[in-house]
Amino acid sequence: MRSFRTVGREISSVDSFRLQLAKTRVDIAKVIMKKNPKLAKEKLYMAGETFKEFGRTKEVNFVSMLLSRLLN
């Protein structure tokens, strides 16, 4: 497992960066849901896969709820 050093902070793992990226993808999807639903779906699918990989059921359920809004 690779880790990254930052100035003044503890070492962060790649996994924590991947989770942070997934959360950011969800935030982006929420903003663009109405103007660009296709891109929002892509962002949500990518985030959902990351959350599933890490066993984050609360986040997976939230992503599923947002996807159901887009599909209706």
mmCIF file of the N, C-alpha and C atoms, coordinates in Angstrom:
data_MODEL
# 
_entry.id   MODEL 
# 
loop_
_atom_site.group_PDB 
_atom_site.id 
_atom_site.type_symbol 
_atom_site.label_atom_id 
_atom_site.label_alt_id 
_atom_site.label_comp_id 
_atom_site.label_asym_id 
_atom_site.label_entity_id 
_atom_site.label_seq_id 
_atom_site.pdbx_PDB_ins_code 
_atom_site.Cartn_x 
_atom_site.Cartn_y 
_atom_site.Cartn_z 
_atom_site.occupancy 
_atom_site.B_iso_or_equiv 
_atom_site.pdbx_formal_charge 
_atom_site.auth_seq_id 
_atom_site.auth_comp_id 
_atom_site.auth_asym_id 
_atom_site.auth_atom_id 
_atom_site.pdbx_PDB_model_num 
ATOM 1   N N  . MET A 1 1  ? 0.840   -1.171 0.000   1.00 0.00 ? 1  MET A N  1 
ATOM 2   C CA . MET A 1 1  ? 0.000   0.000  0.000   1.00 0.00 ? 1  MET A CA 1 
ATOM 3   C C  . MET A 1 1  ? 0.891   1.242  0.000   1.00 0.00 ? 1  MET A C  1 
ATOM 4   N N  . ARG A 1 2  ? 0.624   2.121  -0.943  1.00 0.00 ? 2  ARG A N  1 
ATOM 5   C CA . ARG A 1 2  ? 1.385   3.371  -1.006  1.00 0.00 ? 2  ARG A CA 1 
ATOM 6   C C  . ARG A 1 2  ? 0.736   4.406  -0.114  1.00 0.00 ? 2  ARG A C  1 
ATOM 7   N N  . SER A 1 3  ? 1.554   5.271  0.390   1.00 0.00 ? 3  SER A N  1 
ATOM 8   C CA . SER A 1 3  ? 1.068   6.382  1.200   1.00 0.00 ? 3  SER A CA 1 
ATOM 9   C C  . SER A 1 3  ? 1.702   7.670  0.703   1.00 0.00 ? 3  SER A C  1 
ATOM 10  N N  . PHE A 1 4  ? 1.046   8.767  0.977   1.00 0.00 ? 4  PHE A N  1 
ATOM 11  C CA . PHE A 1 4  ? 1.529   10.064 0.546   1.00 0.00 ? 4  PHE A CA 1 
ATOM 12  C C  . PHE A 1 4  ? 1.770   10.938 1.760   1.00 0.00 ? 4  PHE A C  1 
ATOM 13  N N  . ARG A 1 5  ? 2.864   11.639 1.757   1.00 0.00 ? 5  ARG A N  1 
ATOM 14  C CA . ARG A 1 5  ? 3.171   12.553 2.848   1.00 0.00 ? 5  ARG A CA 1 
ATOM 15  C C  . ARG A 1 5  ? 2.738   13.963 2.456   1.00 0.00 ? 5  ARG A C  1 
ATOM 16  N N  . THR A 1 6  ? 2.185   14.663 3.421   1.00 0.00 ? 6  THR A N  1 
ATOM 17  C CA . THR A 1 6  ? 1.821   16.051 3.218   1.00 0.00 ? 6  THR A CA 1 
ATOM 18  C C  . THR A 1 6  ? 2.476   16.880 4.298   1.00 0.00 ? 6  THR A C  1 
ATOM 19  N N  . VAL A 1 7  ? 2.618   18.150 4.048   1.00 0.00 ? 7  VAL A N  1 
ATOM 20  C CA . VAL A 1 7  ? 3.251   19.038 5.007   1.00 0.00 ? 7  VAL A CA 1 
ATOM 21  C C  . VAL A 1 7  ? 2.326   19.230 6.198   1.00 0.00 ? 7  VAL A C  1 
ATOM 22  N N  . GLY A 1 8  ? 2.795   18.900 7.360   1.00 0.00 ? 8  GLY A N  1 
ATOM 23  C CA . GLY A 1 8  ? 2.045   19.142 8.587   1.00 0.00 ? 8  GLY A CA 1 
ATOM 24  C C  . GLY A 1 8  ? 0.920   18.177 8.870   1.00 0.00 ? 8  GLY A C  1 
ATOM 25  N N  . ARG A 1 9  ? 0.827   17.083 8.144   1.00 0.00 ? 9  ARG A N  1 
ATOM 26  C CA . ARG A 1 9  ? -0.239  16.120 8.385   1.00 0.00 ? 9  ARG A CA 1 
ATOM 27  C C  . ARG A 1 9  ? 0.340   14.716 8.459   1.00 0.00 ? 9  ARG A C  1 
ATOM 28  N N  . GLU A 1 10 ? -0.482  13.839 8.990   1.00 0.00 ? 10 GLU A N  1 
ATOM 29  C CA . GLU A 1 10 ? -0.125  12.430 9.021   1.00 0.00 ? 10 GLU A CA 1 
ATOM 30  C C  . GLU A 1 10 ? -0.109  11.872 7.597   1.00 0.00 ? 10 GLU A C  1 
ATOM 31  N N  . ILE A 1 11 ? 0.464   10.703 7.439   1.00 0.00 ? 11 ILE A N  1 
ATOM 32  C CA . ILE A 1 11 ? 0.480   10.041 6.142   1.00 0.00 ? 11 ILE A CA 1 
ATOM 33  C C  . ILE A 1 11 ? -0.930  9.566  5.809   1.00 0.00 ? 11 ILE A C  1 
ATOM 34  N N  . SER A 1 12 ? -1.367  9.839  4.577   1.00 0.00 ? 12 SER A N  1 
ATOM 35  C CA . SER A 1 12 ? -2.689  9.412  4.131   1.00 0.00 ? 12 SER A CA 1 
ATOM 36  C C  . SER A 1 12 ? -2.535  8.253  3.155   1.00 0.00 ? 12 SER A C  1 
ATOM 37  N N  . SER A 1 13 ? -3.419  7.289  3.260   1.00 0.00 ? 13 SER A N  1 
ATOM 38  C CA . SER A 1 13 ? -3.340  6.134  2.378   1.00 0.00 ? 13 SER A CA 1 
ATOM 39  C C  . SER A 1 13 ? -4.068  6.413  1.063   1.00 0.00 ? 13 SER A C  1 
ATOM 40  N N  . VAL A 1 14 ? -3.766  5.615  0.066   1.00 0.00 ? 14 VAL A N  1 
ATOM 41  C CA . VAL A 1 14 ? -4.425  5.723  -1.231  1.00 0.00 ? 14 VAL A CA 1 
ATOM 42  C C  . VAL A 1 14 ? -5.917  5.450  -1.063  1.00 0.00 ? 14 VAL A C  1 
ATOM 43  N N  . ASP A 1 15 ? -6.263  4.521  -0.183  1.00 0.00 ? 15 ASP A N  1 
ATOM 44  C CA . ASP A 1 15 ? -7.675  4.201  0.036   1.00 0.00 ? 15 ASP A CA 1 
ATOM 45  C C  . ASP A 1 15 ? -8.458  5.403  0.551   1.00 0.00 ? 15 ASP A C  1 
ATOM 46  N N  . SER A 1 16 ? -7.867  6.180  1.433   1.00 0.00 ? 16 SER A N  1 
ATOM 47  C CA . SER A 1 16 ? -8.581  7.352  1.943   1.00 0.00 ? 16 SER A CA 1 
ATOM 48  C C  . SER A 1 16 ? -8.777  8.386  0.834   1.00 0.00 ? 16 SER A C  1 
ATOM 49  N N  . PHE A 1 17 ? -7.796  8.500  -0.070  1.00 0.00 ? 17 PHE A N  1 
ATOM 50  C CA . PHE A 1 17 ? -7.957  9.415  -1.203  1.00 0.00 ? 17 PHE A CA 1 
ATOM 51  C C  . PHE A 1 17 ? -9.042  8.917  -2.147  1.00 0.00 ? 17 PHE A C  1 
ATOM 52  N N  . ARG A 1 18 ? -9.136  7.607  -2.341  1.00 0.00 ? 18 ARG A N  1 
ATOM 53  C CA . ARG A 1 18 ? -10.174 7.048  -3.218  1.00 0.00 ? 18 ARG A CA 1 
ATOM 54  C C  . ARG A 1 18 ? -11.559 7.290  -2.642  1.00 0.00 ? 18 ARG A C  1 
ATOM 55  N N  . LEU A 1 19 ? -11.713 7.138  -1.334  1.00 0.00 ? 19 LEU A N  1 
ATOM 56  C CA . LEU A 1 19 ? -13.003 7.426  -0.703  1.00 0.00 ? 19 LEU A CA 1 
ATOM 57  C C  . LEU A 1 19 ? -13.354 8.907  -0.809  1.00 0.00 ? 19 LEU A C  1 
ATOM 58  N N  . GLN A 1 20 ? -12.369 9.744  -0.638  1.00 0.00 ? 20 GLN A N  1 
ATOM 59  C CA . GLN A 1 20 ? -12.586 11.184 -0.751  1.00 0.00 ? 20 GLN A CA 1 
ATOM 60  C C  . GLN A 1 20 ? -13.008 11.544 -2.183  1.00 0.00 ? 20 GLN A C  1 
ATOM 61  N N  . LEU A 1 21 ? -12.379 10.911 -3.171  1.00 0.00 ? 21 LEU A N  1 
ATOM 62  C CA . LEU A 1 21 ? -12.740 11.145 -4.562  1.00 0.00 ? 21 LEU A CA 1 
ATOM 63  C C  . LEU A 1 21 ? -14.171 10.691 -4.841  1.00 0.00 ? 21 LEU A C  1 
ATOM 64  N N  . ALA A 1 22 ? -14.565 9.553  -4.289  1.00 0.00 ? 22 ALA A N  1 
ATOM 65  C CA . ALA A 1 22 ? -15.928 9.062  -4.475  1.00 0.00 ? 22 ALA A CA 1 
ATOM 66  C C  . ALA A 1 22 ? -16.936 10.048 -3.887  1.00 0.00 ? 22 ALA A C  1 
ATOM 67  N N  . LYS A 1 23 ? -16.645 10.585 -2.716  1.00 0.00 ? 23 LYS A N  1 
ATOM 68  C CA . LYS A 1 23 ? -17.541 11.574 -2.105  1.00 0.00 ? 23 LYS A CA 1 
ATOM 69  C C  . LYS A 1 23 ? -17.629 12.834 -2.959  1.00 0.00 ? 23 LYS A C  1 
ATOM 70  N N  . THR A 1 24 ? -16.511 13.230 -3.539  1.00 0.00 ? 24 THR A N  1 
ATOM 71  C CA . THR A 1 24 ? -16.500 14.403 -4.411  1.00 0.00 ? 24 THR A CA 1 
ATOM 72  C C  . THR A 1 24 ? -17.315 14.147 -5.673  1.00 0.00 ? 24 THR A C  1 
ATOM 73  N N  . ARG A 1 25 ? -17.235 12.934 -6.206  1.00 0.00 ? 25 ARG A N  1 
ATOM 74  C CA . ARG A 1 25 ? -18.036 12.588 -7.384  1.00 0.00 ? 25 ARG A CA 1 
ATOM 75  C C  . ARG A 1 25 ? -19.529 12.682 -7.067  1.00 0.00 ? 25 ARG A C  1 
ATOM 76  N N  . VAL A 1 26 ? -19.923 12.261 -5.885  1.00 0.00 ? 26 VAL A N  1 
ATOM 77  C CA . VAL A 1 26 ? -21.330 12.370 -5.484  1.00 0.00 ? 26 VAL A CA 1 
ATOM 78  C C  . VAL A 1 26 ? -21.737 13.837 -5.394  1.00 0.00 ? 26 VAL A C  1 
ATOM 79  N N  . ASP A 1 27 ? -20.886 14.668 -4.809  1.00 0.00 ? 27 ASP A N  1 
ATOM 80  C CA . ASP A 1 27 ? -21.185 16.101 -4.709  1.00 0.00 ? 27 ASP A CA 1 
ATOM 81  C C  . ASP A 1 27 ? -21.348 16.732 -6.087  1.00 0.00 ? 27 ASP A C  1 
ATOM 82  N N  . ILE A 1 28 ? -20.470 16.381 -7.012  1.00 0.00 ? 28 ILE A N  1 
ATOM 83  C CA . ILE A 1 28 ? -20.557 16.906 -8.377  1.00 0.00 ? 28 ILE A CA 1 
ATOM 84  C C  . ILE A 1 28 ? -21.853 16.446 -9.032  1.00 0.00 ? 28 ILE A C  1 
ATOM 85  N N  . ALA A 1 29 ? -22.178 15.177 -8.869  1.00 0.00 ? 29 ALA A N  1 
ATOM 86  C CA . ALA A 1 29 ? -23.397 14.629 -9.469  1.00 0.00 ? 29 ALA A CA 1 
ATOM 87  C C  . ALA A 1 29 ? -24.633 15.350 -8.951  1.00 0.00 ? 29 ALA A C  1 
ATOM 88  N N  . LYS A 1 30 ? -24.670 15.653 -7.658  1.00 0.00 ? 30 LYS A N  1 
ATOM 89  C CA . LYS A 1 30 ? -25.823 16.342 -7.091  1.00 0.00 ? 30 LYS A CA 1 
ATOM 90  C C  . LYS A 1 30 ? -25.995 17.728 -7.722  1.00 0.00 ? 30 LYS A C  1 
ATOM 91  N N  . VAL A 1 31 ? -24.889 18.382 -8.025  1.00 0.00 ? 31 VAL A N  1 
ATOM 92  C CA . VAL A 1 31 ? -24.959 19.727 -8.597  1.00 0.00 ? 31 VAL A CA 1 
ATOM 93  C C  . VAL A 1 31 ? -25.420 19.694 -10.052 1.00 0.00 ? 31 VAL A C  1 
ATOM 94  N N  . ILE A 1 32 ? -24.990 18.693 -10.810 1.00 0.00 ? 32 ILE A N  1 
ATOM 95  C CA . ILE A 1 32 ? -25.280 18.678 -12.251 1.00 0.00 ? 32 ILE A CA 1 
ATOM 96  C C  . ILE A 1 32 ? -26.446 17.767 -12.639 1.00 0.00 ? 32 ILE A C  1 
ATOM 97  N N  . MET A 1 33 ? -27.183 17.251 -11.676 1.00 0.00 ? 33 MET A N  1 
ATOM 98  C CA . MET A 1 33 ? -28.264 16.299 -11.962 1.00 0.00 ? 33 MET A CA 1 
ATOM 99  C C  . MET A 1 33 ? -29.261 16.811 -12.998 1.00 0.00 ? 33 MET A C  1 
ATOM 100 N N  . LYS A 1 34 ? -29.657 18.046 -12.900 1.00 0.00 ? 34 LYS A N  1 
ATOM 101 C CA . LYS A 1 34 ? -30.680 18.572 -13.803 1.00 0.00 ? 34 LYS A CA 1 
ATOM 102 C C  . LYS A 1 34 ? -30.102 19.023 -15.142 1.00 0.00 ? 34 LYS A C  1 
ATOM 103 N N  . LYS A 1 35 ? -28.919 19.594 -15.130 1.00 0.00 ? 35 LYS A N  1 
ATOM 104 C CA . LYS A 1 35 ? -28.354 20.124 -16.368 1.00 0.00 ? 35 LYS A CA 1 
ATOM 105 C C  . LYS A 1 35 ? -27.659 19.071 -17.219 1.00 0.00 ? 35 LYS A C  1 
ATOM 106 N N  . ASN A 1 36 ? -27.091 18.051 -16.561 1.00 0.00 ? 36 ASN A N  1 
ATOM 107 C CA . ASN A 1 36 ? -26.382 17.020 -17.307 1.00 0.00 ? 36 ASN A CA 1 
ATOM 108 C C  . ASN A 1 36 ? -26.585 15.659 -16.625 1.00 0.00 ? 36 ASN A C  1 
ATOM 109 N N  . PRO A 1 37 ? -27.782 15.082 -16.774 1.00 0.00 ? 37 PRO A N  1 
ATOM 110 C CA . PRO A 1 37 ? -28.084 13.837 -16.068 1.00 0.00 ? 37 PRO A CA 1 
ATOM 111 C C  . PRO A 1 37 ? -27.200 12.664 -16.497 1.00 0.00 ? 37 PRO A C  1 
ATOM 112 N N  . LYS A 1 38 ? -26.774 12.643 -17.744 1.00 0.00 ? 38 LYS A N  1 
ATOM 113 C CA . LYS A 1 38 ? -25.922 11.542 -18.221 1.00 0.00 ? 38 LYS A CA 1 
ATOM 114 C C  . LYS A 1 38 ? -24.593 11.536 -17.470 1.00 0.00 ? 38 LYS A C  1 
ATOM 115 N N  . LEU A 1 39 ? -23.964 12.678 -17.364 1.00 0.00 ? 39 LEU A N  1 
ATOM 116 C CA . LEU A 1 39 ? -22.689 12.779 -16.643 1.00 0.00 ? 39 LEU A CA 1 
ATOM 117 C C  . LEU A 1 39 ? -22.891 12.514 -15.153 1.00 0.00 ? 39 LEU A C  1 
ATOM 118 N N  . ALA A 1 40 ? -24.007 12.968 -14.604 1.00 0.00 ? 40 ALA A N  1 
ATOM 119 C CA . ALA A 1 40 ? -24.305 12.717 -13.196 1.00 0.00 ? 40 ALA A CA 1 
ATOM 120 C C  . ALA A 1 40 ? -24.413 11.220 -12.932 1.00 0.00 ? 40 ALA A C  1 
ATOM 121 N N  . LYS A 1 41 ? -25.065 10.479 -13.835 1.00 0.00 ? 41 LYS A N  1 
ATOM 122 C CA . LYS A 1 41 ? -25.174 9.018  -13.687 1.00 0.00 ? 41 LYS A CA 1 
ATOM 123 C C  . LYS A 1 41 ? -23.796 8.377  -13.682 1.00 0.00 ? 41 LYS A C  1 
ATOM 124 N N  . GLU A 1 42 ? -22.938 8.806  -14.602 1.00 0.00 ? 42 GLU A N  1 
ATOM 125 C CA . GLU A 1 42 ? -21.585 8.250  -14.667 1.00 0.00 ? 42 GLU A CA 1 
ATOM 126 C C  . GLU A 1 42 ? -20.832 8.478  -13.357 1.00 0.00 ? 42 GLU A C  1 
ATOM 127 N N  . LYS A 1 43 ? -20.909 9.687  -12.840 1.00 0.00 ? 43 LYS A N  1 
ATOM 128 C CA . LYS A 1 43 ? -20.228 10.012 -11.581 1.00 0.00 ? 43 LYS A CA 1 
ATOM 129 C C  . LYS A 1 43 ? -20.772 9.155  -10.435 1.00 0.00 ? 43 LYS A C  1 
ATOM 130 N N  . LEU A 1 44 ? -22.092 8.991  -10.399 1.00 0.00 ? 44 LEU A N  1 
ATOM 131 C CA . LEU A 1 44 ? -22.699 8.211  -9.333  1.00 0.00 ? 44 LEU A CA 1 
ATOM 132 C C  . LEU A 1 44 ? -22.340 6.734  -9.436  1.00 0.00 ? 44 LEU A C  1 
ATOM 133 N N  . TYR A 1 45 ? -22.322 6.193  -10.657 1.00 0.00 ? 45 TYR A N  1 
ATOM 134 C CA . TYR A 1 45 ? -21.928 4.791  -10.822 1.00 0.00 ? 45 TYR A CA 1 
ATOM 135 C C  . TYR A 1 45 ? -20.488 4.571  -10.358 1.00 0.00 ? 45 TYR A C  1 
ATOM 136 N N  . MET A 1 46 ? -19.585 5.482  -10.728 1.00 0.00 ? 46 MET A N  1 
ATOM 137 C CA . MET A 1 46 ? -18.183 5.343  -10.308 1.00 0.00 ? 46 MET A CA 1 
ATOM 138 C C  . MET A 1 46 ? -18.065 5.429  -8.790  1.00 0.00 ? 46 MET A C  1 
ATOM 139 N N  . ALA A 1 47 ? -18.762 6.384  -8.196  1.00 0.00 ? 47 ALA A N  1 
ATOM 140 C CA . ALA A 1 47 ? -18.715 6.534  -6.741  1.00 0.00 ? 47 ALA A CA 1 
ATOM 141 C C  . ALA A 1 47 ? -19.311 5.310  -6.055  1.00 0.00 ? 47 ALA A C  1 
ATOM 142 N N  . GLY A 1 48 ? -20.416 4.809  -6.588  1.00 0.00 ? 48 GLY A N  1 
ATOM 143 C CA . GLY A 1 48 ? -21.060 3.641  -6.005  1.00 0.00 ? 48 GLY A CA 1 
ATOM 144 C C  . GLY A 1 48 ? -20.158 2.422  -6.007  1.00 0.00 ? 48 GLY A C  1 
ATOM 145 N N  . GLU A 1 49 ? -19.422 2.221  -7.085  1.00 0.00 ? 49 GLU A N  1 
ATOM 146 C CA . GLU A 1 49 ? -18.496 1.091  -7.158  1.00 0.00 ? 49 GLU A CA 1 
ATOM 147 C C  . GLU A 1 49 ? -17.397 1.209  -6.104  1.00 0.00 ? 49 GLU A C  1 
ATOM 148 N N  . THR A 1 50 ? -16.895 2.405  -5.910  1.00 0.00 ? 50 THR A N  1 
ATOM 149 C CA . THR A 1 50 ? -15.859 2.614  -4.900  1.00 0.00 ? 50 THR A CA 1 
ATOM 150 C C  . THR A 1 50 ? -16.413 2.338  -3.507  1.00 0.00 ? 50 THR A C  1 
ATOM 151 N N  . PHE A 1 51 ? -17.614 2.847  -3.234  1.00 0.00 ? 51 PHE A N  1 
ATOM 152 C CA . PHE A 1 51 ? -18.214 2.618  -1.923  1.00 0.00 ? 51 PHE A CA 1 
ATOM 153 C C  . PHE A 1 51 ? -18.480 1.134  -1.680  1.00 0.00 ? 51 PHE A C  1 
ATOM 154 N N  . LYS A 1 52 ? -18.930 0.416  -2.714  1.00 0.00 ? 52 LYS A N  1 
ATOM 155 C CA . LYS A 1 52 ? -19.165 -1.031 -2.579  1.00 0.00 ? 52 LYS A CA 1 
ATOM 156 C C  . LYS A 1 52 ? -17.867 -1.752 -2.252  1.00 0.00 ? 52 LYS A C  1 
ATOM 157 N N  . GLU A 1 53 ? -16.804 -1.346 -2.926  1.00 0.00 ? 53 GLU A N  1 
ATOM 158 C CA . GLU A 1 53 ? -15.502 -1.970 -2.712  1.00 0.00 ? 53 GLU A CA 1 
ATOM 159 C C  . GLU A 1 53 ? -15.049 -1.847 -1.258  1.00 0.00 ? 53 GLU A C  1 
ATOM 160 N N  . PHE A 1 54 ? -15.386 -0.742 -0.623  1.00 0.00 ? 54 PHE A N  1 
ATOM 161 C CA . PHE A 1 54 ? -14.973 -0.498 0.760   1.00 0.00 ? 54 PHE A CA 1 
ATOM 162 C C  . PHE A 1 54 ? -16.046 -0.881 1.775   1.00 0.00 ? 54 PHE A C  1 
ATOM 163 N N  . GLY A 1 55 ? -17.167 -1.430 1.293   1.00 0.00 ? 55 GLY A N  1 
ATOM 164 C CA . GLY A 1 55 ? -18.216 -1.871 2.208   1.00 0.00 ? 55 GLY A CA 1 
ATOM 165 C C  . GLY A 1 55 ? -18.944 -0.742 2.910   1.00 0.00 ? 55 GLY A C  1 
ATOM 166 N N  . ARG A 1 56 ? -19.070 0.377  2.263   1.00 0.00 ? 56 ARG A N  1 
ATOM 167 C CA . ARG A 1 56 ? -19.733 1.551  2.851   1.00 0.00 ? 56 ARG A CA 1 
ATOM 168 C C  . ARG A 1 56 ? -21.213 1.545  2.468   1.00 0.00 ? 56 ARG A C  1 
ATOM 169 N N  . THR A 1 57 ? -22.018 0.774  3.189   1.00 0.00 ? 57 THR A N  1 
ATOM 170 C CA . THR A 1 57 ? -23.417 0.559  2.814   1.00 0.00 ? 57 THR A CA 1 
ATOM 171 C C  . THR A 1 57 ? -24.255 1.836  2.893   1.00 0.00 ? 57 THR A C  1 
ATOM 172 N N  . LYS A 1 58 ? -23.988 2.700  3.845   1.00 0.00 ? 58 LYS A N  1 
ATOM 173 C CA . LYS A 1 58 ? -24.745 3.949  3.965   1.00 0.00 ? 58 LYS A CA 1 
ATOM 174 C C  . LYS A 1 58 ? -24.569 4.790  2.691   1.00 0.00 ? 58 LYS A C  1 
ATOM 175 N N  . GLU A 1 59 ? -23.337 4.901  2.233   1.00 0.00 ? 59 GLU A N  1 
ATOM 176 C CA . GLU A 1 59 ? -23.059 5.683  1.033   1.00 0.00 ? 59 GLU A CA 1 
ATOM 177 C C  . GLU A 1 59 ? -23.623 5.002  -0.215  1.00 0.00 ? 59 GLU A C  1 
ATOM 178 N N  . VAL A 1 60 ? -23.547 3.663  -0.269  1.00 0.00 ? 60 VAL A N  1 
ATOM 179 C CA . VAL A 1 60 ? -24.102 2.922  -1.407  1.00 0.00 ? 60 VAL A CA 1 
ATOM 180 C C  . VAL A 1 60 ? -25.606 3.163  -1.489  1.00 0.00 ? 60 VAL A C  1 
ATOM 181 N N  . ASN A 1 61 ? -26.288 3.131  -0.367  1.00 0.00 ? 61 ASN A N  1 
ATOM 182 C CA . ASN A 1 61 ? -27.735 3.386  -0.346  1.00 0.00 ? 61 ASN A CA 1 
ATOM 183 C C  . ASN A 1 61 ? -28.058 4.804  -0.796  1.00 0.00 ? 61 ASN A C  1 
ATOM 184 N N  . PHE A 1 62 ? -27.245 5.764  -0.386  1.00 0.00 ? 62 PHE A N  1 
ATOM 185 C CA . PHE A 1 62 ? -27.468 7.157  -0.788  1.00 0.00 ? 62 PHE A CA 1 
ATOM 186 C C  . PHE A 1 62 ? -27.285 7.318  -2.297  1.00 0.00 ? 62 PHE A C  1 
ATOM 187 N N  . VAL A 1 63 ? -26.244 6.700  -2.838  1.00 0.00 ? 63 VAL A N  1 
ATOM 188 C CA . VAL A 1 63 ? -25.999 6.764  -4.282  1.00 0.00 ? 63 VAL A CA 1 
ATOM 189 C C  . VAL A 1 63 ? -27.160 6.101  -5.030  1.00 0.00 ? 63 VAL A C  1 
ATOM 190 N N  . SER A 1 64 ? -27.641 4.983  -4.527  1.00 0.00 ? 64 SER A N  1 
ATOM 191 C CA . SER A 1 64 ? -28.778 4.294  -5.164  1.00 0.00 ? 64 SER A CA 1 
ATOM 192 C C  . SER A 1 64 ? -30.007 5.177  -5.168  1.00 0.00 ? 64 SER A C  1 
ATOM 193 N N  . MET A 1 65 ? -30.230 5.907  -4.086  1.00 0.00 ? 65 MET A N  1 
ATOM 194 C CA . MET A 1 65 ? -31.370 6.811  -4.015  1.00 0.00 ? 65 MET A CA 1 
ATOM 195 C C  . MET A 1 65 ? -31.240 7.931  -5.058  1.00 0.00 ? 65 MET A C  1 
ATOM 196 N N  . LEU A 1 66 ? -30.054 8.476  -5.192  1.00 0.00 ? 66 LEU A N  1 
ATOM 197 C CA . LEU A 1 66 ? -29.853 9.535  -6.188  1.00 0.00 ? 66 LEU A CA 1 
ATOM 198 C C  . LEU A 1 66 ? -30.020 8.989  -7.606  1.00 0.00 ? 66 LEU A C  1 
ATOM 199 N N  . LEU A 1 67 ? -29.531 7.781  -7.858  1.00 0.00 ? 67 LEU A N  1 
ATOM 200 C CA . LEU A 1 67 ? -29.686 7.181  -9.177  1.00 0.00 ? 67 LEU A CA 1 
ATOM 201 C C  . LEU A 1 67 ? -31.160 6.927  -9.492  1.00 0.00 ? 67 LEU A C  1 
ATOM 202 N N  . SER A 1 68 ? -31.929 6.514  -8.508  1.00 0.00 ? 68 SER A N  1 
ATOM 203 C CA . SER A 1 68 ? -33.355 6.281  -8.756  1.00 0.00 ? 68 SER A CA 1 
ATOM 204 C C  . SER A 1 68 ? -34.064 7.591  -9.099  1.00 0.00 ? 68 SER A C  1 
ATOM 205 N N  . ARG A 1 69 ? -33.633 8.684  -8.514  1.00 0.00 ? 69 ARG A N  1 
ATOM 206 C CA . ARG A 1 69 ? -34.189 9.999  -8.869  1.00 0.00 ? 69 ARG A CA 1 
ATOM 207 C C  . ARG A 1 69 ? -33.885 10.334 -10.320 1.00 0.00 ? 69 ARG A C  1 
ATOM 208 N N  . LEU A 1 70 ? -32.669 10.017 -10.770 1.00 0.00 ? 70 LEU A N  1 
ATOM 209 C CA . LEU A 1 70 ? -32.283 10.318 -12.139 1.00 0.00 ? 70 LEU A CA 1 
ATOM 210 C C  . LEU A 1 70 ? -33.029 9.444  -13.152 1.00 0.00 ? 70 LEU A C  1 
ATOM 211 N N  . LEU A 1 71 ? -33.293 8.212  -12.775 1.00 0.00 ? 71 LEU A N  1 
ATOM 212 C CA . LEU A 1 71 ? -33.927 7.280  -13.706 1.00 0.00 ? 71 LEU A CA 1 
ATOM 213 C C  . LEU A 1 71 ? -35.426 7.511  -13.825 1.00 0.00 ? 71 LEU A C  1 
ATOM 214 N N  . ASN A 1 72 ? -36.023 8.235  -12.895 1.00 0.00 ? 72 ASN A N  1 
ATOM 215 C CA . ASN A 1 72 ? -37.478 8.505  -12.954 1.00 0.00 ? 72 ASN A CA 1 
ATOM 216 C C  . ASN A 1 72 ? -37.784 9.823  -13.575 1.00 0.00 ? 72 ASN A C  1 
# 
